[in-house]
Amino acid sequence: LGHAQLCDAIAQIVGVANVLSDPQDTERYVVDARRRYFGAALCIARPADTRQVSNVVEVCAKAGVAIVPQGGNTGMCGGATPDPDIPSVVLSLERMNRIRDLDLANGSLTVDAGCRLADVQKAADDVGRLFPLSLGSEGACQIGGNIATNAGGTAVLRYGPMRDLVLGLEAVLPDGRIWNGLRGLRKDNTGYDLKHLMIGSEGTLGVITGAVLKLFARPVTSVTALVAVGSIHGALDLLGEMRRSFGERITTFEVMSKNEYELVLDQNQTLRNPLATHANWFVFLEITDSLAAFDIRTALVEQLANADSSIGVLDAVIAETLSQAEQIWKIRHGVTEANLKAGAAVSHDTSVPVSRIADFVIASEKEIAGRFPDAGVYFVGHAGDGNIHVIAIFPRESYPDEARFSQVAGQVNAIVDEITASLGGSISAEHGIGRSNRVRLAERKDPVELEFMRRIKAMFDPQHLMNPGKVL
Ligand SMILES: Cc1cc2nc3c(=O)[nH]c(=O)nc-3n(C[C@H](O)[C@H](O)[C@H](O)COP(=O)(O)OP(=O)(O)OC[C@H]3O[C@@H](n4cnc5c(N)ncnc54)[C@H](O)[C@@H]3O)c2cc1C
């Protein structure tokens, strides 16, 4: 089939109205969320169900045309943007947004992959349960995208990343076959587990079309606190203490360096600093429980009072109302916007063992600041998961030339990746590889693992048509 004929064939499968090729209509599907990647597609296909996905993939495979699976297009690494040099069809799951089945006794919900995360959370909430994945993009990202990127977010400490929340999957493989693994089992030891290959594969092994998700008890009490501590060591000691006392009730434990905290408050005048004390590090924490009778607030006040002398807690506020809790979280969620305004940023999504976080922070600050005195070195992260974002922000006027800035970014990456490797860490904790981190992955991943990844890719997708140029 020629390209025009292919788009006609796709229109016959999904309906003319669901094939977009006018540049005005396709723009939002071929540019990534952060407007860093600009692609092109022969057309955008918007199938309504798994059978249509299968038929579209099959005609594309026969025509030798690449498929780029796309969810909400909120990904951080350009994984959902088609390469302008490779003839591609973007396969958007946005019309596949049905809740298929609820099995309360099994604690599971079966959904189309195109359901938005916020809608899945709501479907769980409507039946008195919790679907715990929570991201800043939850109003736009889709379950299929969350699975394909093995998304993390703010509740990983308690519930794990997306990988821990999936019981079963349905996917269309690169030759168009449908794999039905929609099993709602918590135990299934029948050989290799294909779903775990699909989770985190970023659209390179197939199109995820449906999933069975785990539901949890809905918390009925929660407490949010903001704590000022003298050092990153103090923050980590506090994490240890909290874990000992509250166990899995700690849902979120985030840290922020002083300069990042001040930057967020400076850049957003609507935010107020609820603490009176100046400190080097700040901890944002949330503790929740599904038992109303458990008085978390009193327990937390006692804990912080004890930690006062042993750990060096300098100051703390515990939100009295929902609105106060929201004010605290607004500071945490203001980071991306504040950094964008502050200058040209090179950000990292590093994870290291929790026990090595302090080493990572100290070494990366020293090395980056030593090499680039004009950079500010900022830290924010999900400390409970060992996921620390180090962000080097340069004055924009120093790097008007994009090529020069990308050279500097490469040098910062090399510094951070070297430190990460020395601490047994990973260059991508939750954002994935996509297009942005392919070279770094090739440089840093164990060669045996890389070889097996390439072989697995070739076995699933011998024509290399499923999201080419991503991950590997
Ligand atoms: C404001 C904001 C906050 C964010 N916060 C977080 C965060 O805290 N933690 C985090 O992990 N991420 C975060 N992200 C990144 C992003 O939201 C997640 O990676 C999300 O999981 C992507 O879902 P999506 O549906 O938008 O996928 P897309 O961006 O559409 O796609 C991402 C990748 O998945 C593939 N893909 C998408 N759907 C399918 C499918 N059905 N089958 C196969 N492959 C598919 C694509 O090909 C691509 O490679 C954030 C993004 C924004 C904009």
The ligand as an SDF file (V2000), in Angstrom:
LIG
                    3D

 53 58  0  0  0  0  0  0  0  0999 V2000
    2.7680   18.0070   34.9960 C   0  0  0  0  0  0  0  0  0  0  0  0
    3.3370   16.6380   34.8130 C   0  0  0  0  0  0  0  0  0  0  0  0
    3.6560   15.8880   35.9370 C   0  0  0  0  0  0  0  0  0  0  0  0
    4.1740   14.5990   35.7920 C   0  0  0  0  0  0  0  0  0  0  0  0
    4.4950   13.8880   36.9220 N   0  0  0  0  0  0  0  0  0  0  0  0
    4.9710   12.6360   36.7940 C   0  0  0  0  0  0  0  0  0  0  0  0
    5.3060   11.8800   37.9470 C   0  0  0  0  0  0  0  0  0  0  0  0
    5.2130   12.3390   39.0790 O   0  0  0  0  0  0  0  0  0  0  0  0
    5.7490   10.6170   37.7680 N   0  0  0  0  0  0  0  0  0  0  0  0
    5.8800   10.0670   36.5280 C   0  0  0  0  0  0  0  0  0  0  0  0
    6.2650    8.8950   36.4250 O   0  0  0  0  0  0  0  0  0  0  0  0
    5.6080   10.7720   35.4220 N   0  0  0  0  0  0  0  0  0  0  0  0
    5.1630   12.0370   35.5090 C   0  0  0  0  0  0  0  0  0  0  0  0
    4.8740   12.7600   34.3910 N   0  0  0  0  0  0  0  0  0  0  0  0
    5.1260   12.1720   33.0550 C   0  0  0  0  0  0  0  0  0  0  0  0
    3.8990   11.5120   32.3860 C   0  0  0  0  0  0  0  0  0  0  0  0
    2.6940   12.0810   32.8100 O   0  0  0  0  0  0  0  0  0  0  0  0
    3.8820   10.0010   32.6340 C   0  0  0  0  0  0  0  0  0  0  0  0
    5.0090    9.4420   32.0130 O   0  0  0  0  0  0  0  0  0  0  0  0
    2.6280    9.2940   32.1200 C   0  0  0  0  0  0  0  0  0  0  0  0
    2.6580    7.9640   32.5830 O   0  0  0  0  0  0  0  0  0  0  0  0
    2.5150    9.2740   30.6040 C   0  0  0  0  0  0  0  0  0  0  0  0
    1.2080    8.8740   30.2340 O   0  0  0  0  0  0  0  0  0  0  0  0
    0.5760    9.3370   28.8430 P   0  0  0  0  0  0  0  0  0  0  0  0
   -0.7340    8.6580   28.6950 O   0  0  0  0  0  0  0  0  0  0  0  0
    0.5710   10.7990   28.7110 O   0  0  0  0  0  0  0  0  0  0  0  0
    1.6090    8.6940   27.8130 O   0  0  0  0  0  0  0  0  0  0  0  0
    2.2280    9.3370   26.4960 P   0  0  0  0  0  0  0  0  0  0  0  0
    2.9980   10.5560   26.8050 O   0  0  0  0  0  0  0  0  0  0  0  0
    1.1810    9.4380   25.4520 O   0  0  0  0  0  0  0  0  0  0  0  0
    3.2390    8.1670   26.0890 O   0  0  0  0  0  0  0  0  0  0  0  0
    4.3710    7.8710   26.8650 C   0  0  0  0  0  0  0  0  0  0  0  0
    5.0450    6.6010   26.3120 C   0  0  0  0  0  0  0  0  0  0  0  0
    4.1590    5.4900   26.4590 O   0  0  0  0  0  0  0  0  0  0  0  0
    3.8090    4.9340   25.1990 C   0  0  0  0  0  0  0  0  0  0  0  0
    2.3750    4.6320   25.2560 N   0  0  0  0  0  0  0  0  0  0  0  0
    1.3500    5.4520   25.5870 C   0  0  0  0  0  0  0  0  0  0  0  0
    0.1910    4.7730   25.5760 N   0  0  0  0  0  0  0  0  0  0  0  0
    0.4770    3.4940   25.2230 C   0  0  0  0  0  0  0  0  0  0  0  0
   -0.2850    2.3190   25.0370 C   0  0  0  0  0  0  0  0  0  0  0  0
   -1.6060    2.3000   25.2130 N   0  0  0  0  0  0  0  0  0  0  0  0
    0.3540    1.1780   24.6620 N   0  0  0  0  0  0  0  0  0  0  0  0
    1.6940    1.1670   24.4890 C   0  0  0  0  0  0  0  0  0  0  0  0
    2.4670    2.2450   24.6480 N   0  0  0  0  0  0  0  0  0  0  0  0
    1.8740    3.4010   25.0140 C   0  0  0  0  0  0  0  0  0  0  0  0
    4.1630    6.0010   24.1720 C   0  0  0  0  0  0  0  0  0  0  0  0
    4.4930    5.4150   22.9350 O   0  0  0  0  0  0  0  0  0  0  0  0
    5.3470    6.6740   24.8270 C   0  0  0  0  0  0  0  0  0  0  0  0
    6.5230    5.9570   24.5780 O   0  0  0  0  0  0  0  0  0  0  0  0
    4.3720   14.0540   34.4980 C   0  0  0  0  0  0  0  0  0  0  0  0
    4.0560   14.8190   33.3640 C   0  0  0  0  0  0  0  0  0  0  0  0
    3.5520   16.0970   33.5080 C   0  0  0  0  0  0  0  0  0  0  0  0
    3.1930   16.8710   32.2770 C   0  0  0  0  0  0  0  0  0  0  0  0
  1  2  1  0
  2  3  1  0
  2 52  2  0
  3  4  2  0
  4  5  1  0
  4 50  1  0
  5  6  2  0
  6  7  1  0
  6 13  1  0
  7  8  2  0
  7  9  1  0
  9 10  1  0
 10 11  2  0
 10 12  1  0
 12 13  2  0
 13 14  1  0
 14 15  1  0
 14 50  1  0
 15 16  1  0
 16 17  1  0
 16 18  1  0
 18 19  1  0
 18 20  1  0
 20 21  1  0
 20 22  1  0
 22 23  1  0
 23 24  1  0
 24 25  2  0
 24 26  1  0
 24 27  1  0
 27 28  1  0
 28 29  2  0
 28 30  1  0
 28 31  1  0
 31 32  1  0
 32 33  1  0
 33 34  1  0
 33 48  1  0
 34 35  1  0
 35 36  1  0
 35 46  1  0
 36 37  1  0
 36 45  1  0
 37 38  2  0
 38 39  1  0
 39 40  1  0
 39 45  2  0
 40 41  1  0
 40 42  2  0
 42 43  1  0
 43 44  2  0
 44 45  1  0
 46 47  1  0
 46 48  1  0
 48 49  1  0
 50 51  2  0
 51 52  1  0
 52 53  1  0
M  END
$$$$
